[in-house]
Amino acid sequence: MQRNLIFTAVFAAFSLFFSQLSLAEESSAFVARNAALEQRAADAAHQEAVAKQNAAEQQSQAGNAQDS
């Protein structure tokens, strides 16, 4: 009987833990935070792509200047 009570308590605790996680995913603060993080990542990726493109153009221009 004692073992069944412990098993039931552990199962209930895990169920409550996971239900709190599912509620957090649906909260507006959680969604807003994830949207802000995604926007920052997109901005950083865009800036990196622009920097690489500018570096490639500068190398191309430097190569053309040396060929002249």
Secondary structure as UniProt FT lines:
FT   HELIX           2..26
FT   HELIX           28..67
//
